[in-house]
């Protein structure tokens, strides 16, 4: 299973989410909105996204860090 993490710079929960995925041995692709990825693309996927990170596991949108923690707990 592969994860996708939409993130932004200087985001502590983005870092925590990436570390959690690493610790669980889950590969992830980071889509940082400051590095070539557009917030508009994220909002097309999750129109009500207000926070970062936004995380997918496979095809499933999990939500943010706390939802990821609950899912992988």
C-alpha atoms as an extended CHARMM CRD file, in Angstrom:
* protein
*
        73  EXT
         1         1  UNK       CA              0.0000000000        0.0000000000        0.0000000000  PROA      1               0.0000000000
         2         2  UNK       CA              1.2670000000        3.4660000000       -0.8130000000  PROA      2               0.0000000000
         3         3  UNK       CA              0.2900000000        6.7100000000        0.8640000000  PROA      3               0.0000000000
         4         4  UNK       CA              0.0830000000       10.2500000000       -0.4750000000  PROA      4               0.0000000000
         5         5  UNK       CA              0.7080000000       13.1450000000        1.8990000000  PROA      5               0.0000000000
         6         6  UNK       CA             -0.2680000000       16.6540000000        0.8140000000  PROA      6               0.0000000000
         7         7  UNK       CA              1.8310000000       18.9910000000        2.9110000000  PROA      7               0.0000000000
         8         8  UNK       CA              3.1210000000       22.5160000000        3.2970000000  PROA      8               0.0000000000
         9         9  UNK       CA              6.4120000000       23.9160000000        4.6360000000  PROA      9               0.0000000000
        10        10  UNK       CA              6.9460000000       24.3120000000        8.4010000000  PROA      10              0.0000000000
        11        11  UNK       CA              3.9840000000       22.0640000000        9.2030000000  PROA      11              0.0000000000
        12        12  UNK       CA              4.6120000000       20.0260000000       12.3680000000  PROA      12              0.0000000000
        13        13  UNK       CA              1.7350000000       17.6150000000       11.7290000000  PROA      13              0.0000000000
        14        14  UNK       CA              2.9840000000       16.9990000000        8.1900000000  PROA      14              0.0000000000
        15        15  UNK       CA              6.3190000000       15.9190000000        9.6740000000  PROA      15              0.0000000000
        16        16  UNK       CA              4.6080000000       13.7520000000       12.2940000000  PROA      16              0.0000000000
        17        17  UNK       CA              2.4860000000       12.0710000000        9.6170000000  PROA      17              0.0000000000
        18        18  UNK       CA              5.5200000000       11.3220000000        7.4320000000  PROA      18              0.0000000000
        19        19  UNK       CA              7.4190000000        9.9250000000       10.4290000000  PROA      19              0.0000000000
        20        20  UNK       CA              4.4570000000        7.7500000000       11.4090000000  PROA      20              0.0000000000
        21        21  UNK       CA              4.2300000000        6.3360000000        7.8810000000  PROA      21              0.0000000000
        22        22  UNK       CA              7.9970000000        5.6960000000        7.8610000000  PROA      22              0.0000000000
        23        23  UNK       CA              7.8340000000        3.9550000000       11.2360000000  PROA      23              0.0000000000
        24        24  UNK       CA              5.0200000000        1.7170000000        9.9710000000  PROA      24              0.0000000000
        25        25  UNK       CA              7.0380000000        0.8880000000        6.8560000000  PROA      25              0.0000000000
        26        26  UNK       CA              4.5180000000        2.5440000000        4.5240000000  PROA      26              0.0000000000
        27        27  UNK       CA              5.9190000000        4.1710000000        1.3970000000  PROA      27              0.0000000000
        28        28  UNK       CA              4.5560000000        7.6210000000        0.6930000000  PROA      28              0.0000000000
        29        29  UNK       CA              4.6470000000       10.3010000000       -1.9330000000  PROA      29              0.0000000000
        30        30  UNK       CA              4.7620000000       13.8460000000       -0.6130000000  PROA      30              0.0000000000
        31        31  UNK       CA              2.9430000000       16.5690000000       -2.5050000000  PROA      31              0.0000000000
        32        32  UNK       CA              4.1950000000       19.8130000000       -1.0090000000  PROA      32              0.0000000000
        33        33  UNK       CA              2.1550000000       22.8390000000       -2.0970000000  PROA      33              0.0000000000
        34        34  UNK       CA              5.3090000000       24.9790000000       -1.9750000000  PROA      34              0.0000000000
        35        35  UNK       CA              7.1670000000       22.6550000000       -4.3350000000  PROA      35              0.0000000000
        36        36  UNK       CA              5.2190000000       22.4840000000       -7.5390000000  PROA      36              0.0000000000
        37        37  UNK       CA              1.9070000000       21.0900000000       -6.3090000000  PROA      37              0.0000000000
        38        38  UNK       CA             -1.1200000000       23.3600000000       -6.3760000000  PROA      38              0.0000000000
        39        39  UNK       CA             -3.5640000000       23.8370000000       -3.5320000000  PROA      39              0.0000000000
        40        40  UNK       CA             -6.2670000000       23.9470000000       -6.2510000000  PROA      40              0.0000000000
        41        41  UNK       CA             -5.4560000000       20.3370000000       -7.1580000000  PROA      41              0.0000000000
        42        42  UNK       CA             -5.9060000000       19.3110000000       -3.5370000000  PROA      42              0.0000000000
        43        43  UNK       CA             -9.1890000000       21.2130000000       -3.2730000000  PROA      43              0.0000000000
        44        44  UNK       CA            -10.5000000000       19.3710000000       -6.3280000000  PROA      44              0.0000000000
        45        45  UNK       CA             -9.9010000000       16.1300000000       -4.4260000000  PROA      45              0.0000000000
        46        46  UNK       CA            -11.0550000000       17.4140000000       -1.0250000000  PROA      46              0.0000000000
        47        47  UNK       CA            -13.1830000000       20.5420000000       -1.4940000000  PROA      47              0.0000000000
        48        48  UNK       CA            -13.4580000000       21.1740000000        2.2630000000  PROA      48              0.0000000000
        49        49  UNK       CA             -9.7600000000       20.6960000000        3.0820000000  PROA      49              0.0000000000
        50        50  UNK       CA             -8.7840000000       23.4060000000        5.5430000000  PROA      50              0.0000000000
        51        51  UNK       CA             -5.7640000000       21.8630000000        7.2030000000  PROA      51              0.0000000000
        52        52  UNK       CA             -2.5540000000       20.0980000000        6.3200000000  PROA      52              0.0000000000
        53        53  UNK       CA             -1.5870000000       17.3840000000        5.9420000000  PROA      53              0.0000000000
        54        54  UNK       CA             -4.2320000000       15.6540000000        3.8410000000  PROA      54              0.0000000000
        55        55  UNK       CA             -3.4470000000       11.9620000000        3.6270000000  PROA      55              0.0000000000
        56        56  UNK       CA             -4.4770000000        9.0620000000        1.4090000000  PROA      56              0.0000000000
        57        57  UNK       CA             -3.7560000000        5.4000000000        2.0460000000  PROA      57              0.0000000000
        58        58  UNK       CA             -4.0980000000        3.7010000000       -1.2870000000  PROA      58              0.0000000000
        59        59  UNK       CA             -7.3180000000        5.0980000000       -2.7700000000  PROA      59              0.0000000000
        60        60  UNK       CA             -8.8360000000        6.0280000000        0.5930000000  PROA      60              0.0000000000
        61        61  UNK       CA             -8.7420000000        9.6160000000        1.8480000000  PROA      61              0.0000000000
        62        62  UNK       CA             -7.9010000000        9.3550000000        5.5470000000  PROA      62              0.0000000000
        63        63  UNK       CA             -7.8350000000       13.0320000000        6.5250000000  PROA      63              0.0000000000
        64        64  UNK       CA             -5.1570000000       14.5960000000        8.7030000000  PROA      64              0.0000000000
        65        65  UNK       CA             -2.5410000000       13.3870000000       11.1520000000  PROA      65              0.0000000000
        66        66  UNK       CA             -4.9290000000       12.3950000000       13.9650000000  PROA      66              0.0000000000
        67        67  UNK       CA             -7.0800000000       10.3440000000       11.6070000000  PROA      67              0.0000000000
        68        68  UNK       CA             -3.9500000000        8.6440000000       10.2760000000  PROA      68              0.0000000000
        69        69  UNK       CA             -2.7940000000        7.8740000000       13.8210000000  PROA      69              0.0000000000
        70        70  UNK       CA             -6.1970000000        6.3790000000       14.6490000000  PROA      70              0.0000000000
        71        71  UNK       CA             -6.2260000000        4.3190000000       11.4230000000  PROA      71              0.0000000000
        72        72  UNK       CA             -2.7080000000        2.9160000000       11.9300000000  PROA      72              0.0000000000
        73        73  UNK       CA             -2.9460000000        2.6750000000       15.7380000000  PROA      73              0.0000000000
